[in-house]
């Protein structure tokens, strides 16, 4: 996804179309997490998809000329917007969150 976003950003910049990637810092409670990766236990150590939706909102609302070719992490996007309390995104309040499998 990251390489595609960078390539598309270069290709589409002349048309003022932005392309960015957005990754979660922690696992997200999705069907893949529940059914393929870790079941209910991993889902309870995850965040809701809302965190990605909120981060995407802030990215999409930036001018395409100023915001393209980036590989964002959801937490970083929200923190730059002044949102520092991310606890309401936890599936289980106070849970020890599991770092996403694709983010090091």
N, CA, C and O atoms as CSV, one atom per row, in Angstrom:
chain,resi,resn,atom,element,x,y,z
A,1,UNK,N,N,0.821,-1.184,0.000
A,1,UNK,CA,C,0.000,0.000,0.000
A,1,UNK,C,C,0.868,1.252,0.000
A,1,UNK,O,O,0.569,2.210,-0.713
A,2,UNK,N,N,1.919,1.257,0.775
A,2,UNK,CA,C,2.781,2.436,0.846
A,2,UNK,C,C,3.424,2.749,-0.496
A,2,UNK,O,O,3.439,3.901,-0.930
A,3,UNK,N,N,3.946,1.739,-1.142
A,3,UNK,CA,C,4.599,1.955,-2.436
A,3,UNK,C,C,3.601,2.431,-3.491
A,3,UNK,O,O,3.939,3.269,-4.327
A,4,UNK,N,N,2.396,1.911,-3.458
A,4,UNK,CA,C,1.369,2.342,-4.413
A,4,UNK,C,C,1.018,3.815,-4.170
A,4,UNK,O,O,0.882,4.585,-5.121
A,5,UNK,N,N,0.874,4.197,-2.927
A,5,UNK,CA,C,0.529,5.585,-2.613
A,5,UNK,C,C,1.618,6.535,-3.099
A,5,UNK,O,O,1.315,7.593,-3.651
A,6,UNK,N,N,2.868,6.172,-2.902
A,6,UNK,CA,C,3.973,7.020,-3.341
A,6,UNK,C,C,3.998,7.122,-4.864
A,6,UNK,O,O,4.179,8.208,-5.413
A,7,UNK,N,N,3.815,5.995,-5.544
A,7,UNK,CA,C,3.791,5.998,-7.010
A,7,UNK,C,C,2.632,6.792,-7.570
A,7,UNK,O,O,2.807,7.594,-8.488
A,8,UNK,N,N,1.446,6.574,-7.021
A,8,UNK,CA,C,0.267,7.309,-7.482
A,8,UNK,C,C,0.406,8.807,-7.217
A,8,UNK,O,O,-0.025,9.629,-8.026
A,9,UNK,N,N,1.011,9.158,-6.078
A,9,UNK,CA,C,1.192,10.567,-5.756
A,9,UNK,C,C,2.015,11.263,-6.841
A,9,UNK,O,O,1.686,12.367,-7.276
A,10,UNK,N,N,3.080,10.606,-7.265
A,10,UNK,CA,C,3.930,11.179,-8.311
A,10,UNK,C,C,3.184,11.249,-9.644
A,10,UNK,O,O,3.256,12.251,-10.356
A,11,UNK,N,N,2.478,10.187,-9.968
A,11,UNK,CA,C,1.758,10.118,-11.244
A,11,UNK,C,C,0.590,11.098,-11.326
A,11,UNK,O,O,0.340,11.678,-12.382
A,12,UNK,N,N,-0.116,11.283,-10.231
A,12,UNK,CA,C,-1.356,12.072,-10.251
A,12,UNK,C,C,-1.188,13.521,-9.805
A,12,UNK,O,O,-2.134,14.306,-9.874
A,13,UNK,N,N,0.013,13.880,-9.347
A,13,UNK,CA,C,0.225,15.241,-8.844
A,13,UNK,C,C,-0.127,16.300,-9.889
A,13,UNK,O,O,-0.685,17.344,-9.550
A,14,UNK,N,N,0.192,16.040,-11.145
A,14,UNK,CA,C,-0.098,17.016,-12.213
A,14,UNK,C,C,-1.593,17.296,-12.346
A,14,UNK,O,O,-1.986,18.340,-12.868
A,15,UNK,N,N,-2.420,16.375,-11.880
A,15,UNK,CA,C,-3.875,16.551,-11.939
A,15,UNK,C,C,-4.446,17.065,-10.613
A,15,UNK,O,O,-5.662,17.158,-10.444
A,16,UNK,N,N,-3.569,17.392,-9.695
A,16,UNK,CA,C,-3.949,17.872,-8.360
A,16,UNK,C,C,-4.767,16.830,-7.592
A,16,UNK,O,O,-5.699,17.162,-6.858
A,17,UNK,N,N,-4.392,15.568,-7.782
A,17,UNK,CA,C,-5.012,14.462,-7.060
A,17,UNK,C,C,-3.976,13.902,-6.090
A,17,UNK,O,O,-2.863,13.556,-6.487
A,18,UNK,N,N,-4.346,13.816,-4.836
A,18,UNK,CA,C,-3.438,13.313,-3.812
A,18,UNK,C,C,-3.593,11.806,-3.626
A,18,UNK,O,O,-4.666,11.244,-3.846
A,19,UNK,N,N,-2.521,11.179,-3.225
A,19,UNK,CA,C,-2.541,9.758,-2.866
A,19,UNK,C,C,-1.670,9.586,-1.620
A,19,UNK,O,O,-0.501,9.972,-1.605
A,20,UNK,N,N,-2.254,9.008,-0.594
A,20,UNK,CA,C,-1.560,8.780,0.662
A,20,UNK,C,C,-1.924,7.395,1.183
A,20,UNK,O,O,-2.923,6.808,0.769
A,21,UNK,N,N,-1.106,6.882,2.090
A,21,UNK,CA,C,-1.405,5.618,2.773
A,21,UNK,C,C,-1.679,5.932,4.242
A,21,UNK,O,O,-1.119,6.876,4.798
A,22,UNK,N,N,-2.533,5.144,4.855
A,22,UNK,CA,C,-2.863,5.314,6.265
A,22,UNK,C,C,-2.799,3.957,6.945
A,22,UNK,O,O,-3.506,3.023,6.566
A,23,UNK,N,N,-1.949,3.862,7.948
A,23,UNK,CA,C,-1.761,2.610,8.687
A,23,UNK,C,C,-2.200,2.784,10.140
A,23,UNK,O,O,-2.054,3.869,10.704
A,24,UNK,N,N,-2.731,1.736,10.743
A,24,UNK,CA,C,-3.059,1.792,12.169
A,24,UNK,C,C,-1.833,1.447,13.018
A,24,UNK,O,O,-1.044,0.577,12.650
A,25,UNK,N,N,-1.677,2.126,14.145
A,25,UNK,CA,C,-0.581,1.810,15.070
A,25,UNK,C,C,-0.856,0.487,15.799
A,25,UNK,O,O,0.064,-0.269,16.112
A,26,UNK,N,N,-2.139,0.227,16.059
A,26,UNK,CA,C,-2.513,-0.997,16.767
A,26,UNK,C,C,-3.441,-1.822,15.875
A,26,UNK,O,O,-3.908,-1.348,14.839
A,27,UNK,N,N,-3.693,-3.036,16.284
A,27,UNK,CA,C,-4.656,-3.831,15.525
A,27,UNK,C,C,-6.040,-3.171,15.632
A,27,UNK,O,O,-6.355,-2.488,16.606
A,28,UNK,N,N,-6.839,-3.401,14.608
A,28,UNK,CA,C,-8.183,-2.846,14.526
A,28,UNK,C,C,-9.172,-4.004,14.595
A,28,UNK,O,O,-8.958,-5.052,13.986
A,29,UNK,N,N,-10.237,-3.810,15.331
A,29,UNK,CA,C,-11.258,-4.847,15.492
A,29,UNK,C,C,-12.032,-5.006,14.181
A,29,UNK,O,O,-13.026,-4.322,13.937
A,30,UNK,N,N,-11.551,-5.919,13.354
A,30,UNK,CA,C,-12.171,-6.217,12.057
A,30,UNK,C,C,-12.468,-7.708,11.965
A,30,UNK,O,O,-12.076,-8.485,12.836
A,31,UNK,N,N,-13.149,-8.090,10.924
A,31,UNK,CA,C,-13.428,-9.515,10.700
A,31,UNK,C,C,-12.134,-10.299,10.541
A,31,UNK,O,O,-12.046,-11.439,10.997
A,32,UNK,N,N,-11.134,-9.710,9.906
A,32,UNK,CA,C,-9.852,-10.406,9.734
A,32,UNK,C,C,-9.195,-10.682,11.083
A,32,UNK,O,O,-8.675,-11.774,11.310
A,33,UNK,N,N,-9.219,-9.708,11.967
A,33,UNK,CA,C,-8.635,-9.904,13.300
A,33,UNK,C,C,-9.413,-10.970,14.064
A,33,UNK,O,O,-8.817,-11.850,14.686
A,34,UNK,N,N,-10.720,-10.896,14.018
A,34,UNK,CA,C,-11.542,-11.846,14.771
A,34,UNK,C,C,-11.518,-13.264,14.194
A,34,UNK,O,O,-11.517,-14.237,14.948
A,35,UNK,N,N,-11.498,-13.388,12.868
A,35,UNK,CA,C,-11.657,-14.707,12.244
A,35,UNK,C,C,-10.375,-15.352,11.748
A,35,UNK,O,O,-10.318,-16.573,11.600
A,36,UNK,N,N,-9.350,-14.560,11.489
A,36,UNK,CA,C,-8.136,-15.128,10.903
A,36,UNK,C,C,-6.892,-14.979,11.764
A,36,UNK,O,O,-6.019,-15.846,11.747
A,37,UNK,N,N,-6.805,-13.890,12.515
A,37,UNK,CA,C,-5.539,-13.584,13.176
A,37,UNK,C,C,-5.481,-13.907,14.657
A,37,UNK,O,O,-4.463,-14.411,15.131
A,38,UNK,N,N,-6.532,-13.635,15.395
A,38,UNK,CA,C,-6.400,-13.825,16.830
A,38,UNK,C,C,-7.689,-13.978,17.592
A,38,UNK,O,O,-7.676,-14.074,18.819
A,39,UNK,N,N,-8.789,-14.002,16.898
A,39,UNK,CA,C,-10.069,-14.222,17.556
A,39,UNK,C,C,-10.459,-13.114,18.517
A,39,UNK,O,O,-9.989,-11.980,18.425
A,40,UNK,N,N,-11.312,-13.473,19.420
A,40,UNK,CA,C,-11.861,-12.527,20.396
A,40,UNK,C,C,-10.763,-11.919,21.273
A,40,UNK,O,O,-10.844,-10.747,21.642
A,41,UNK,N,N,-9.750,-12.701,21.606
A,41,UNK,CA,C,-8.677,-12.206,22.472
A,41,UNK,C,C,-7.949,-11.028,21.832
A,41,UNK,O,O,-7.704,-10.018,22.492
A,42,UNK,N,N,-7.604,-11.150,20.557
A,42,UNK,CA,C,-6.918,-10.059,19.866
A,42,UNK,C,C,-7.864,-8.884,19.622
A,42,UNK,O,O,-7.446,-7.729,19.698
A,43,UNK,N,N,-9.112,-9.164,19.334
A,43,UNK,CA,C,-10.090,-8.092,19.137
A,43,UNK,C,C,-10.192,-7.223,20.382
A,43,UNK,O,O,-10.335,-6.005,20.277
A,44,UNK,N,N,-10.121,-7.833,21.551
A,44,UNK,CA,C,-10.209,-7.088,22.811
A,44,UNK,C,C,-8.969,-6.239,23.067
A,44,UNK,O,O,-9.004,-5.337,23.904
A,45,UNK,N,N,-7.888,-6.511,22.367
A,45,UNK,CA,C,-6.645,-5.739,22.496
A,45,UNK,C,C,-6.499,-4.758,21.337
A,45,UNK,O,O,-5.400,-4.276,21.061
A,46,UNK,N,N,-7.599,-4.464,20.663
A,46,UNK,CA,C,-7.585,-3.632,19.461
A,46,UNK,C,C,-8.366,-2.343,19.666
A,46,UNK,O,O,-8.997,-2.118,20.699
A,47,UNK,N,N,-8.297,-1.516,18.647
A,47,UNK,CA,C,-9.104,-0.296,18.601
A,47,UNK,C,C,-10.227,-0.482,17.593
A,47,UNK,O,O,-10.203,-1.404,16.778
A,48,UNK,N,N,-11.200,0.399,17.661
A,48,UNK,CA,C,-12.317,0.359,16.717
A,48,UNK,C,C,-11.884,0.987,15.385
A,48,UNK,O,O,-10.930,1.765,15.354
A,49,UNK,N,N,-12.564,0.664,14.307
A,49,UNK,CA,C,-12.248,1.274,13.005
A,49,UNK,C,C,-12.438,2.794,12.988
A,49,UNK,O,O,-11.937,3.470,12.090
A,50,UNK,N,N,-13.150,3.326,13.965
A,50,UNK,CA,C,-13.389,4.768,14.025
A,50,UNK,C,C,-12.102,5.583,14.017
A,50,UNK,O,O,-12.080,6.694,13.488
A,51,UNK,N,N,-11.034,5.047,14.594
A,51,UNK,CA,C,-9.780,5.797,14.639
A,51,UNK,C,C,-9.241,6.048,13.236
A,51,UNK,O,O,-8.698,7.116,12.954
A,52,UNK,N,N,-9.393,5.065,12.362
A,52,UNK,CA,C,-8.937,5.241,10.978
A,52,UNK,C,C,-9.843,6.204,10.217
A,52,UNK,O,O,-9.369,7.010,9.417
A,53,UNK,N,N,-11.129,6.116,10.467
A,53,UNK,CA,C,-12.066,7.038,9.811
A,53,UNK,C,C,-11.763,8.477,10.216
A,53,UNK,O,O,-11.762,9.372,9.370
A,54,UNK,N,N,-11.509,8.703,11.485
A,54,UNK,CA,C,-11.217,10.058,11.950
A,54,UNK,C,C,-9.895,10.568,11.375
A,54,UNK,O,O,-9.803,11.720,10.953
A,55,UNK,N,N,-8.881,9.717,11.359
A,55,UNK,CA,C,-7.589,10.116,10.787
A,55,UNK,C,C,-7.735,10.407,9.292
A,55,UNK,O,O,-7.181,11.387,8.793
A,56,UNK,N,N,-8.471,9.566,8.587
A,56,UNK,CA,C,-8.685,9.784,7.148
A,56,UNK,C,C,-9.391,11.119,6.909
A,56,UNK,O,O,-9.066,11.825,5.954
A,57,UNK,N,N,-10.335,11.463,7.748
A,57,UNK,CA,C,-11.042,12.738,7.612
A,57,UNK,C,C,-10.062,13.910,7.589
A,57,UNK,O,O,-10.165,14.795,6.740
A,58,UNK,N,N,-9.114,13.912,8.523
A,58,UNK,CA,C,-8.153,15.014,8.584
A,58,UNK,C,C,-7.223,15.021,7.374
A,58,UNK,O,O,-6.862,16.089,6.878
A,59,UNK,N,N,-6.838,13.858,6.903
A,59,UNK,CA,C,-5.967,13.776,5.726
A,59,UNK,C,C,-6.703,14.283,4.486
A,59,UNK,O,O,-6.169,15.089,3.724
A,60,UNK,N,N,-7.915,13.811,4.293
A,60,UNK,CA,C,-8.693,14.156,3.098
A,60,UNK,C,C,-8.996,15.651,3.034
A,60,UNK,O,O,-9.146,16.206,1.946
A,61,UNK,N,N,-9.086,16.295,4.173
A,61,UNK,CA,C,-9.405,17.719,4.201
A,61,UNK,C,C,-8.193,18.632,4.017
A,61,UNK,O,O,-8.329,19.854,4.091
A,62,UNK,N,N,-7.036,18.072,3.782
A,62,UNK,CA,C,-5.848,18.873,3.488
A,62,UNK,C,C,-5.772,19.123,1.981
A,62,UNK,O,O,-6.209,18.282,1.195
A,63,UNK,N,N,-5.231,20.251,1.576
A,63,UNK,CA,C,-5.087,20.522,0.138
A,63,UNK,C,C,-4.210,19.464,-0.535
A,63,UNK,O,O,-3.157,19.099,-0.011
A,64,UNK,N,N,-4.644,18.980,-1.682
A,64,UNK,CA,C,-3.918,17.908,-2.362
A,64,UNK,C,C,-2.494,18.306,-2.713
A,64,UNK,O,O,-1.608,17.452,-2.720
A,65,UNK,N,N,-2.252,19.562,-3.002
A,65,UNK,CA,C,-0.900,20.007,-3.342
A,65,UNK,C,C,0.050,19.929,-2.148
A,65,UNK,O,O,1.261,19.784,-2.312
A,66,UNK,N,N,-0.519,20.027,-0.939
A,66,UNK,CA,C,0.301,20.023,0.277
A,66,UNK,C,C,0.383,18.664,0.958
A,66,UNK,O,O,1.222,18.458,1.835
A,67,UNK,N,N,-0.471,17.748,0.563
A,67,UNK,CA,C,-0.556,16.484,1.295
A,67,UNK,C,C,-0.709,15.321,0.327
A,67,UNK,O,O,-1.820,14.860,0.064
A,68,UNK,N,N,0.392,14.863,-0.190
A,68,UNK,CA,C,0.375,13.720,-1.097
A,68,UNK,C,C,1.693,12.964,-0.986
A,68,UNK,O,O,2.735,13.553,-0.699
A,69,UNK,N,N,1.639,11.669,-1.213
A,69,UNK,CA,C,2.831,10.840,-1.152
A,69,UNK,C,C,3.283,10.499,0.252
A,69,UNK,O,O,4.455,10.196,0.475
A,70,UNK,N,N,2.363,10.548,1.197
A,70,UNK,CA,C,2.698,10.278,2.600
A,70,UNK,C,C,2.239,8.889,3.027
A,70,UNK,O,O,1.296,8.326,2.470
A,71,UNK,N,N,2.921,8.361,4.019
A,71,UNK,CA,C,2.520,7.109,4.671
A,71,UNK,C,C,2.244,7.463,6.126
A,71,UNK,O,O,3.162,7.536,6.943
A,72,UNK,N,N,0.988,7.680,6.436
A,72,UNK,CA,C,0.573,8.146,7.751
A,72,UNK,C,C,0.298,6.988,8.707
A,72,UNK,O,O,-0.047,5.882,8.291
A,73,UNK,N,N,0.460,7.273,9.999
A,73,UNK,CA,C,0.033,6.394,11.086
A,73,UNK,C,C,-1.131,7.104,11.772
A,73,UNK,O,O,-1.041,8.293,12.078
A,74,UNK,N,N,-2.216,6.385,12.012
A,74,UNK,CA,C,-3.440,7.001,12.559
A,74,UNK,C,C,-3.188,7.865,13.786
A,74,UNK,O,O,-3.669,8.996,13.854
A,75,UNK,N,N,-2.441,7.348,14.755
A,75,UNK,CA,C,-2.166,8.097,15.982
A,75,UNK,C,C,-1.467,9.423,15.700
A,75,UNK,O,O,-1.813,10.454,16.276
A,76,UNK,N,N,-0.483,9.383,14.810
A,76,UNK,CA,C,0.287,10.588,14.497
A,76,UNK,C,C,-0.585,11.662,13.865
A,76,UNK,O,O,-0.453,12.844,14.182
A,77,UNK,N,N,-1.474,11.249,12.970
A,77,UNK,CA,C,-2.387,12.198,12.319
A,77,UNK,C,C,-3.249,12.888,13.368
A,77,UNK,O,O,-3.376,14.112,13.366
A,78,UNK,N,N,-3.838,12.106,14.261
A,78,UNK,CA,C,-4.726,12.677,15.272
A,78,UNK,C,C,-3.964,13.563,16.248
A,78,UNK,O,O,-4.462,14.614,16.651
A,79,UNK,N,N,-2.773,13.151,16.626
A,79,UNK,CA,C,-1.985,13.954,17.567
A,79,UNK,C,C,-1.603,15.300,16.953
A,79,UNK,O,O,-1.592,16.316,17.648
A,80,UNK,N,N,-1.294,15.314,15.668
A,80,UNK,CA,C,-0.995,16.591,14.995
A,80,UNK,C,C,-2.208,17.506,14.960
A,80,UNK,O,O,-2.067,18.723,14.842
A,81,UNK,N,N,-3.381,16.934,15.062
A,81,UNK,CA,C,-4.615,17.718,15.105
A,81,UNK,C,C,-4.996,18.089,16.534
A,81,UNK,O,O,-6.049,18.686,16.759
A,82,UNK,N,N,-4.153,17.742,17.495
A,82,UNK,CA,C,-4.400,18.084,18.891
A,82,UNK,C,C,-5.221,17.065,19.654
A,82,UNK,O,O,-5.620,17.318,20.790
A,83,UNK,N,N,-5.478,15.925,19.052
A,83,UNK,CA,C,-6.262,14.869,19.708
A,83,UNK,C,C,-5.282,13.901,20.353
A,83,UNK,O,O,-4.659,13.087,19.670
A,84,UNK,N,N,-5.150,13.992,21.657
A,84,UNK,CA,C,-4.153,13.177,22.355
A,84,UNK,C,C,-4.759,12.045,23.173
A,84,UNK,O,O,-4.076,11.062,23.462
A,85,UNK,N,N,-6.014,12.164,23.547
A,85,UNK,CA,C,-6.677,11.082,24.285
A,85,UNK,C,C,-7.351,10.160,23.277
A,85,UNK,O,O,-8.403,10.481,22.725
A,86,UNK,N,N,-6.733,9.023,23.053
A,86,UNK,CA,C,-7.243,8.060,22.084
A,86,UNK,C,C,-7.963,6.888,22.758
A,86,UNK,O,O,-8.342,5.924,22.093
A,87,UNK,N,N,-8.147,6.973,24.057
A,87,UNK,CA,C,-8.711,5.855,24.813
A,87,UNK,C,C,-10.125,5.478,24.377
A,87,UNK,O,O,-10.518,4.320,24.512
A,88,UNK,N,N,-10.889,6.426,23.864
A,88,UNK,CA,C,-12.268,6.103,23.459
A,88,UNK,C,C,-12.315,5.220,22.206
A,88,UNK,O,O,-13.383,4.729,21.841
A,89,UNK,N,N,-11.182,5.016,21.551
A,89,UNK,CA,C,-11.125,4.116,20.402
A,89,UNK,C,C,-10.878,2.662,20.816
A,89,UNK,O,O,-11.030,1.758,19.994
A,90,UNK,N,N,-10.507,2.428,22.056
A,90,UNK,CA,C,-10.241,1.061,22.516
A,90,UNK,C,C,-11.528,0.242,22.535
A,90,UNK,O,O,-12.569,0.722,22.983
A,91,UNK,N,N,-11.451,-0.982,22.053
A,91,UNK,CA,C,-12.600,-1.889,22.128
A,91,UNK,C,C,-12.936,-2.146,23.593
A,91,UNK,O,O,-14.104,-2.125,23.981
A,92,UNK,N,N,-11.915,-2.386,24.398
A,92,UNK,CA,C,-12.080,-2.596,25.833
A,92,UNK,C,C,-11.351,-1.460,26.544
A,92,UNK,O,O,-10.136,-1.326,26.398
A,93,UNK,N,N,-12.062,-0.646,27.304
A,93,UNK,CA,C,-11.417,0.465,28.004
A,93,UNK,C,C,-10.252,-0.005,28.870
A,93,UNK,O,O,-10.378,-0.961,29.635
A,94,UNK,N,N,-9.126,0.676,28.738
A,94,UNK,CA,C,-7.958,0.357,29.552
A,94,UNK,C,C,-7.166,-0.869,29.113
A,94,UNK,O,O,-6.204,-1.252,29.778
A,95,UNK,N,N,-7.552,-1.480,28.018
A,95,UNK,CA,C,-6.879,-2.705,27.558
A,95,UNK,C,C,-5.446,-2.409,27.130
A,95,UNK,O,O,-5.120,-1.298,26.712
A,96,UNK,N,N,-4.605,-3.423,27.243
A,96,UNK,CA,C,-3.250,-3.368,26.725
A,96,UNK,C,C,-3.353,-3.606,25.218
A,96,UNK,O,O,-3.673,-4.714,24.788
A,97,UNK,N,N,-3.087,-2.581,24.419
A,97,UNK,CA,C,-3.286,-2.673,22.973
A,97,UNK,C,C,-2.166,-3.454,22.295
A,97,UNK,O,O,-1.016,-3.432,22.734
A,98,UNK,N,N,-2.525,-4.140,21.225
A,98,UNK,CA,C,-1.579,-4.947,20.450
A,98,UNK,C,C,-1.089,-4.127,19.260
A,98,UNK,O,O,-1.883,-3.644,18.453
A,99,UNK,N,N,0.207,-3.983,19.169
A,99,UNK,CA,C,0.804,-3.220,18.062
A,99,UNK,C,C,0.487,-3.913,16.736
A,99,UNK,O,O,0.573,-5.137,16.634
A,100,UNK,N,N,0.120,-3.130,15.724
A,100,UNK,CA,C,-0.264,-3.692,14.437
A,100,UNK,C,C,0.858,-4.551,13.848
A,100,UNK,O,O,2.041,-4.304,14.083
A,101,UNK,N,N,0.466,-5.536,13.097
A,101,UNK,CA,C,1.400,-6.496,12.539
A,101,UNK,C,C,2.278,-5.907,11.447
A,101,UNK,O,O,3.364,-6.430,11.195
A,102,UNK,N,N,1.847,-4.839,10.792
A,102,UNK,CA,C,2.572,-4.279,9.656
A,102,UNK,C,C,3.324,-2.975,9.980
A,102,UNK,O,O,3.980,-2.402,9.110
A,103,UNK,N,N,3.227,-2.520,11.213
A,103,UNK,CA,C,3.922,-1.295,11.598
A,103,UNK,C,C,4.983,-1.658,12.617
A,103,UNK,O,O,4.697,-2.279,13.640
A,104,UNK,N,N,6.189,-1.269,12.327
A,104,UNK,CA,C,7.301,-1.591,13.234
A,104,UNK,C,C,7.656,-0.404,14.072
A,104,UNK,O,O,8.567,-0.480,14.896
